[in-house]
């Protein structure tokens, strides 16, 4: 039987719902997020679940952490999984375009599909979908809202008009 639990933590970008599946982070959702799953899928409330995730998020927002190390268990299609894995390579303070990420995964004409996969990312912030920007450097699209994307990029010292892709 699969054990699913969740907790809600505060953050500078609003409340974050953390979902654990068998003790591993499987979801990190913002309120009013696009493609937000039904709350009934988050399992039982458990304020003590995912202590390592809560600690790393607190350190990230305090400016003390630039790379997350917690185990992740996002669920998605093979293409989505490939995109999300590639997103993990866009480091703190850097940005990449959707087209650059598409090229990185060997699908140079799939920028729109990368954007769709990015929008379905179930573990925002830690799988850093906020670090993808438009080809013109604009902060296009973000499931948590453009204001949050800009806030996360500013927190990391990245600018939405600079592309720094170091693969």
Secondary structure as UniProt FT lines:
FT   STRAND          4..9
FT   TURN            12..13
FT   STRAND          16..21
FT   TURN            22..23
FT   STRAND          24..30
FT   TURN            31..32
FT   TURN            34..35
FT   HELIX           39..42
FT   STRAND          44..45
FT   TURN            47..48
FT   HELIX           51..61
FT   TURN            62..63
FT   HELIX           78..87
FT   TURN            88..89
FT   TURN            92..93
FT   STRAND          96..97
FT   HELIX           98..104
FT   TURN            105..106
FT   TURN            108..109
FT   HELIX           111..119
FT   TURN            124..126
FT   HELIX           129..131
FT   STRAND          132..133
FT   TURN            135..136
FT   TURN            143..144
FT   HELIX           146..155
FT   TURN            156..157
FT   TURN            160..161
//
